[in-house]
Amino acid sequence: MELIHININVADADETIEFYEQFGFEESWEFETPDGETENRYIADENGTELQLSDTDGEGDFDQGTAWDHLAIGVGDVDEVFEGIDHYGVVKEPGDQPEAGARTAFVRDPDGRTVELVEPLE
């Protein structure tokens, strides 16, 4: 069994793709629904796991609900990535989480979702 993709609604797929490209994701493919109402664009990490971005054509009033918390992305250096990326808000500054064996930081993506940056502690 493997995780293939996670689908998220986005107000602007181009802006969201730019955000996730900062972590090494690359656009992999796209399709439009038969009714022409939804453009779906995919970005993949180096292992092939994809995020499916369903473009809502500017609609950005998403109910994030309580079932969703955050997306975690492994990085080589949390502090360097945190300082270097163009994010849309800080949720939590970089800090060690010894109980998790990681250094983490939390930022927002263009649609307000929380993204955790994770670097294993040595």
MIBADO-111439 format. One line per field, with one value per atom (N, C-alpha, C): residue in three letters; chain; atom name; z negated, y, x negated. Coordinates in steps of 0.05 Angstrom, whole numbers, padded with zeros to 5 digits. Each point is the difference from the previous one (the first is absolute). Layout:
<nodes>
resn: [ALA; ...] $
chain: [A; ...] $
name: [CA; ...] $
up: [Z; ...] $
north: [Y; ...] $
east: [X; ...] $
</nodes>
This chain:
<nodes>
resn: [MET; MET; MET; GLU; GLU; GLU; LEU; LEU; LEU; ILE; ILE; ILE; HIS; HIS; HIS; ILE; ILE; ILE; ASN; ASN; ASN; ILE; ILE; ILE; ASN; ASN; ASN; VAL; VAL; VAL; ALA; ALA; ALA; ASP; ASP; ASP; ALA; ALA; ALA; ASP; ASP; ASP; GLU; GLU; GLU; THR; THR; THR; ILE; ILE; ILE; GLU; GLU; GLU; PHE; PHE; PHE; TYR; TYR; TYR; GLU; GLU; GLU; GLN; GLN; GLN; PHE; PHE; PHE; GLY; GLY; GLY; PHE; PHE; PHE; GLU; GLU; GLU; GLU; GLU; GLU; SER; SER; SER; TRP; TRP; TRP; GLU; GLU; GLU; PHE; PHE; PHE; GLU; GLU; GLU; THR; THR; THR; PRO; PRO; PRO; ASP; ASP; ASP; GLY; GLY; GLY; GLU; GLU; GLU; THR; THR; THR; GLU; GLU; GLU; ASN; ASN; ASN; ARG; ARG; ARG; TYR; TYR; TYR; ILE; ILE; ILE; ALA; ALA; ALA; ASP; ASP; ASP; GLU; GLU; GLU; ASN; ASN; ASN; GLY; GLY; GLY; THR; THR; THR; GLU; GLU; GLU; LEU; LEU; LEU; GLN; GLN; GLN; LEU; LEU; LEU; SER; SER; SER; ASP; ASP; ASP; THR; THR; THR; ASP; ASP; ASP; GLY; GLY; GLY; GLU; GLU; GLU; GLY; GLY; GLY; ASP; ASP; ASP; PHE; PHE; PHE; ASP; ASP; ASP; GLN; GLN; GLN; GLY; GLY; GLY; THR; THR; THR; ALA; ALA; ALA; TRP; TRP; TRP; ASP; ASP; ASP; HIS; HIS; HIS; LEU; LEU; LEU; ALA; ALA; ALA; ILE; ILE; ILE; GLY; GLY; GLY; VAL; VAL; VAL; GLY; GLY; GLY; ASP; ASP; ASP; VAL; VAL; VAL; ASP; ASP; ASP; GLU; GLU; GLU; VAL; VAL; VAL; PHE; PHE; PHE; GLU; GLU; GLU; GLY; GLY; GLY; ILE; ILE; ILE; ASP; ASP; ASP; HIS; HIS; HIS; TYR; TYR; TYR; GLY; GLY; GLY; VAL; VAL; VAL; VAL; VAL; VAL; LYS; LYS; LYS; GLU; GLU; GLU; PRO; PRO; PRO; GLY; GLY; GLY; ASP; ASP; ASP; GLN; GLN; GLN; PRO; PRO; PRO; GLU; GLU; GLU; ALA; ALA; ALA; GLY; GLY; GLY; ALA; ALA; ALA; ARG; ARG; ARG; THR; THR; THR; ALA; ALA; ALA; PHE; PHE; PHE; VAL; VAL; VAL; ARG; ARG; ARG; ASP; ASP; ASP; PRO; PRO; PRO; ASP; ASP; ASP; GLY; GLY; GLY; ARG; ARG; ARG; THR; THR; THR; VAL; VAL; VAL; GLU; GLU; GLU; LEU; LEU; LEU; VAL; VAL; VAL; GLU; GLU; GLU; PRO; PRO; PRO; LEU; LEU; LEU; GLU; GLU; GLU] $
chain: [A; A; A; A; A; A; A; A; A; A; A; A; A; A; A; A; A; A; A; A; A; A; A; A; A; A; A; A; A; A; A; A; A; A; A; A; A; A; A; A; A; A; A; A; A; A; A; A; A; A; A; A; A; A; A; A; A; A; A; A; A; A; A; A; A; A; A; A; A; A; A; A; A; A; A; A; A; A; A; A; A; A; A; A; A; A; A; A; A; A; A; A; A; A; A; A; A; A; A; A; A; A; A; A; A; A; A; A; A; A; A; A; A; A; A; A; A; A; A; A; A; A; A; A; A; A; A; A; A; A; A; A; A; A; A; A; A; A; A; A; A; A; A; A; A; A; A; A; A; A; A; A; A; A; A; A; A; A; A; A; A; A; A; A; A; A; A; A; A; A; A; A; A; A; A; A; A; A; A; A; A; A; A; A; A; A; A; A; A; A; A; A; A; A; A; A; A; A; A; A; A; A; A; A; A; A; A; A; A; A; A; A; A; A; A; A; A; A; A; A; A; A; A; A; A; A; A; A; A; A; A; A; A; A; A; A; A; A; A; A; A; A; A; A; A; A; A; A; A; A; A; A; A; A; A; A; A; A; A; A; A; A; A; A; A; A; A; A; A; A; A; A; A; A; A; A; A; A; A; A; A; A; A; A; A; A; A; A; A; A; A; A; A; A; A; A; A; A; A; A; A; A; A; A; A; A; A; A; A; A; A; A; A; A; A; A; A; A; A; A; A; A; A; A; A; A; A; A; A; A; A; A; A; A; A; A; A; A; A; A; A; A; A; A; A; A; A; A; A; A; A; A; A; A; A; A; A; A; A; A; A; A; A; A; A; A] $
name: [N; CA; C; N; CA; C; N; CA; C; N; CA; C; N; CA; C; N; CA; C; N; CA; C; N; CA; C; N; CA; C; N; CA; C; N; CA; C; N; CA; C; N; CA; C; N; CA; C; N; CA; C; N; CA; C; N; CA; C; N; CA; C; N; CA; C; N; CA; C; N; CA; C; N; CA; C; N; CA; C; N; CA; C; N; CA; C; N; CA; C; N; CA; C; N; CA; C; N; CA; C; N; CA; C; N; CA; C; N; CA; C; N; CA; C; N; CA; C; N; CA; C; N; CA; C; N; CA; C; N; CA; C; N; CA; C; N; CA; C; N; CA; C; N; CA; C; N; CA; C; N; CA; C; N; CA; C; N; CA; C; N; CA; C; N; CA; C; N; CA; C; N; CA; C; N; CA; C; N; CA; C; N; CA; C; N; CA; C; N; CA; C; N; CA; C; N; CA; C; N; CA; C; N; CA; C; N; CA; C; N; CA; C; N; CA; C; N; CA; C; N; CA; C; N; CA; C; N; CA; C; N; CA; C; N; CA; C; N; CA; C; N; CA; C; N; CA; C; N; CA; C; N; CA; C; N; CA; C; N; CA; C; N; CA; C; N; CA; C; N; CA; C; N; CA; C; N; CA; C; N; CA; C; N; CA; C; N; CA; C; N; CA; C; N; CA; C; N; CA; C; N; CA; C; N; CA; C; N; CA; C; N; CA; C; N; CA; C; N; CA; C; N; CA; C; N; CA; C; N; CA; C; N; CA; C; N; CA; C; N; CA; C; N; CA; C; N; CA; C; N; CA; C; N; CA; C; N; CA; C; N; CA; C; N; CA; C; N; CA; C; N; CA; C; N; CA; C; N; CA; C; N; CA; C; N; CA; C; N; CA; C; N; CA; C; N; CA; C; N; CA; C; N; CA; C; N; CA; C; N; CA; C; N; CA; C; N; CA; C; N; CA; C; N; CA; C] $
up: [00000; 00000; 00000; 00014; 00000; 00002; -00011; 00003; 00028; 00016; 00027; 00002; -00011; 00000; -00021; -00006; -00017; 00016; 00000; 00016; -00019; 00009; -00014; 00019; -00009; 00016; -00004; 00023; -00001; 00016; -00009; 00013; 00026; 00000; 00023; 00003; 00018; 00003; 00006; 00016; 00007; -00025; -00017; -00025; -00019; -00002; -00017; 00010; 00026; 00012; -00006; 00003; -00007; -00029; -00018; -00028; -00005; 00011; -00005; 00016; 00021; 00015; -00017; -00020; -00018; -00016; -00002; -00014; 00018; 00026; 00019; 00015; -00006; 00016; 00028; 00019; 00028; 00012; 00018; 00013; 00017; -00004; 00014; 00022; -00004; 00021; -00008; 00018; -00005; 00016; -00009; 00016; -00008; 00017; -00005; -00001; -00019; -00001; 00026; 00007; 00025; 00002; -00022; 00001; 00003; -00001; 00002; -00024; -00022; -00024; -00018; 00001; -00018; 00014; -00003; 00010; -00023; 00005; -00020; 00009; -00017; 00007; -00022; 00007; -00018; -00003; -00025; -00005; -00015; 00006; -00013; -00013; -00022; -00014; 00014; -00010; 00013; -00002; -00018; -00002; 00016; 00013; 00017; -00014; -00026; -00014; 00010; 00006; 00012; -00017; 00004; -00010; 00025; -00002; 00022; -00008; 00017; -00006; 00017; -00012; 00014; -00001; 00023; 00002; -00002; -00019; -00004; 00014; 00018; 00015; -00018; -00020; -00017; -00026; -00001; -00025; -00021; -00022; -00020; -00028; -00003; -00026; -00007; -00007; -00006; -00029; -00006; -00027; -00006; -00015; -00005; -00018; -00014; -00017; -00023; -00015; -00022; 00005; 00023; 00007; 00012; 00010; 00013; -00019; -00003; -00017; 00015; 00012; 00015; 00019; 00018; 00018; -00008; -00004; -00008; 00024; 00002; 00022; -00013; 00007; -00009; 00014; -00015; 00011; -00012; 00013; -00010; -00023; 00000; -00021; -00004; -00022; -00005; -00001; -00014; -00002; 00027; 00016; 00026; 00018; 00000; 00017; -00011; -00026; -00012; 00007; 00000; 00006; 00030; 00017; 00028; 00017; -00011; 00016; -00002; 00021; 00000; -00010; -00025; -00012; -00005; -00010; -00003; -00029; -00018; -00028; -00017; -00024; -00018; -00021; -00003; -00021; -00024; 00004; -00022; 00011; -00014; 00007; -00003; 00013; -00002; -00029; -00007; -00027; -00001; -00019; -00003; -00013; 00009; -00012; -00007; -00022; -00007; -00001; -00010; -00003; 00028; 00021; 00027; 00015; -00012; 00013; 00024; -00001; 00023; -00009; 00019; -00002; 00020; -00009; 00017; 00000; 00020; 00002; 00015; -00004; 00013; 00014; 00026; 00016; 00014; 00013; 00015; 00030; 00015; 00029; 00010; 00027; 00010; -00008; -00006; -00007; -00030; -00016; -00029; -00013; 00015; -00012; -00015; -00022; -00015; 00012; 00004; 00011; -00021; -00009; -00019; 00015; -00007; 00010; -00021; 00009; -00019; 00008; -00020; 00003; -00023; 00007; -00022; -00017; -00027; -00018; 00002; -00003; 00002; -00027] $
north: [-00024; 00024; 00025; 00021; 00025; 00023; 00023; 00024; 00011; 00004; 00010; 00030; 00011; 00029; 00009; 00026; 00014; 00022; 00003; 00021; 00023; 00025; 00024; 00020; 00015; 00022; 00024; 00014; 00024; 00023; 00024; 00023; 00007; -00005; 00006; -00021; -00018; -00023; 00010; 00021; 00010; 00009; 00015; 00011; -00023; -00020; -00023; -00017; -00003; -00015; 00014; 00026; 00016; -00005; 00000; -00004; -00027; -00022; -00027; -00006; 00014; -00004; 00008; 00017; 00008; -00024; -00022; -00024; -00022; 00006; -00020; -00015; 00007; -00012; 00011; -00017; 00008; -00007; 00017; -00006; -00025; -00019; -00026; -00004; 00008; -00003; 00015; 00001; 00014; -00011; 00005; -00006; 00018; 00003; 00016; -00019; 00004; -00017; 00002; -00021; 00001; 00023; 00010; 00023; 00027; -00001; 00024; 00018; -00010; 00017; 00000; -00021; -00002; -00008; 00016; -00006; -00013; -00024; -00015; -00001; 00011; -00001; -00015; -00015; -00017; 00009; -00001; 00005; -00025; -00008; -00024; 00006; -00015; 00002; -00020; -00001; -00017; -00030; -00008; -00028; -00006; 00020; -00004; 00005; 00006; 00006; 00027; 00001; 00024; 00015; 00026; 00016; 00007; -00006; 00007; 00027; 00020; 00027; 00005; 00001; 00006; 00030; 00013; 00029; 00008; 00017; 00009; 00027; 00008; 00025; 00024; 00003; 00024; -00004; -00020; -00004; -00010; 00016; -00007; -00002; 00001; -00002; -00029; -00013; -00029; -00005; -00018; -00009; -00022; 00006; -00019; -00023; 00003; -00021; -00008; -00020; -00008; -00027; -00012; -00026; 00004; 00023; 00007; 00017; -00007; 00017; 00012; -00016; 00011; -00021; 00011; -00017; 00003; -00023; 00001; -00006; 00017; -00003; -00002; -00021; -00004; 00019; 00013; 00019; -00006; 00009; -00005; 00019; 00024; 00020; 00018; -00005; 00015; 00030; 00009; 00029; 00013; -00013; 00011; 00001; -00021; 00000; 00021; 00001; 00019; 00029; 00006; 00027; 00006; -00021; 00004; -00002; -00012; -00004; 00024; 00003; 00020; -00014; 00006; -00013; 00020; -00009; 00018; 00002; -00001; 00003; -00021; 00009; -00018; -00010; -00026; -00013; -00005; -00010; -00005; 00002; 00015; 00004; -00026; -00003; -00024; -00006; -00026; -00009; -00030; -00009; -00029; -00012; -00024; -00017; -00027; -00001; -00024; -00025; 00003; -00023; -00012; 00016; -00009; -00005; 00006; -00004; 00018; 00025; 00017; 00030; 00016; 00029; 00007; 00017; 00006; 00030; 00008; 00027; -00004; 00019; -00002; 00027; -00002; 00024; -00005; 00021; -00003; 00000; -00015; 00001; 00022; 00004; 00022; -00001; -00024; -00002; -00003; 00005; 00000; -00027; -00020; -00027; 00001; -00015; -00001; -00021; 00008; -00018; -00001; -00025; -00004; -00007; 00014; -00006; -00018; -00023; -00020; -00006; 00002; -00008; -00019; -00024; -00019; 00011; -00004; 00008; -00022; 00008; -00020; -00011] $
east: [-00017; 00017; -00018; 00009; -00014; 00019; -00009; 00015; -00005; 00021; -00004; 00002; 00022; 00003; 00020; -00002; 00019; 00012; 00026; 00014; 00007; -00007; 00007; 00012; 00020; 00011; -00017; -00005; -00017; 00013; -00003; 00011; -00015; -00026; -00017; -00022; 00004; -00019; -00028; -00003; -00027; -00015; 00014; -00012; -00007; 00017; -00005; -00023; -00001; -00023; -00026; -00001; -00024; -00009; 00020; -00006; -00013; 00012; -00010; -00025; -00005; -00025; -00024; 00004; -00022; -00010; 00016; -00007; -00009; -00003; -00008; 00022; 00025; 00022; -00001; 00007; 00001; 00027; 00010; 00026; -00004; 00019; -00003; 00021; 00025; 00020; 00025; 00019; 00025; 00023; 00024; 00024; 00023; 00019; 00024; 00023; 00019; 00024; 00016; 00014; 00016; 00019; 00010; 00019; -00015; -00027; -00016; 00000; 00011; 00002; -00024; -00016; -00023; -00025; -00021; -00026; -00015; -00011; -00016; -00029; -00017; -00029; -00014; -00020; -00014; -00029; -00010; -00029; -00010; -00025; -00011; -00026; -00005; -00026; -00019; -00025; -00020; 00007; 00018; 00008; 00025; 00011; 00024; 00026; 00000; 00025; 00010; 00026; 00011; 00020; 00001; 00022; 00017; 00025; 00019; 00012; -00003; 00009; 00025; 00023; 00025; 00005; -00004; 00002; 00029; 00006; 00028; 00006; -00019; 00004; 00005; -00017; 00000; 00016; 00017; 00015; -00019; -00002; -00020; 00012; 00026; 00013; 00004; -00022; 00001; 00005; 00018; 00005; -00021; -00021; -00021; 00009; 00021; 00010; -00019; 00008; -00016; -00014; 00006; -00013; -00028; -00005; -00026; -00016; -00026; -00017; -00023; -00017; -00022; -00013; -00016; -00016; -00029; -00014; -00028; -00018; -00021; -00020; -00027; -00015; -00027; -00019; -00017; -00020; -00027; -00022; -00027; -00007; 00010; -00007; 00025; 00014; 00025; -00005; -00021; -00005; -00006; -00016; -00006; 00024; 00016; 00025; 00019; 00004; 00018; -00007; -00025; -00009; 00001; -00003; -00003; 00026; 00021; 00024; 00019; 00015; 00021; 00025; 00008; 00023; 00022; 00022; 00023; 00009; -00020; 00005; -00015; -00008; -00014; 00020; 00001; 00016; -00017; -00025; -00018; -00029; -00016; -00028; -00015; -00024; -00015; -00008; 00001; -00007; -00003; -00016; -00005; 00024; 00007; 00021; -00012; -00016; -00015; 00018; 00024; 00018; 00007; -00001; 00005; -00026; -00023; -00025; -00004; 00011; -00001; -00001; -00010; 00002; 00022; 00018; 00023; 00006; 00015; 00012; 00026; 00019; 00026; 00005; 00008; 00007; 00026; 00011; 00025; -00007; 00017; -00002; 00019; 00002; 00017; 00029; 00011; 00028; 00004; -00021; 00002; -00004; -00006; -00006; -00026; -00002; -00025; -00018; -00026; -00020; -00022; -00006; -00022; -00026; -00021; -00027; -00013; -00011; -00011; -00029; -00018; -00028; -00006; -00009; -00007; -00023; 00003; -00022; -00021; -00025; -00022; -00007] $
</nodes>
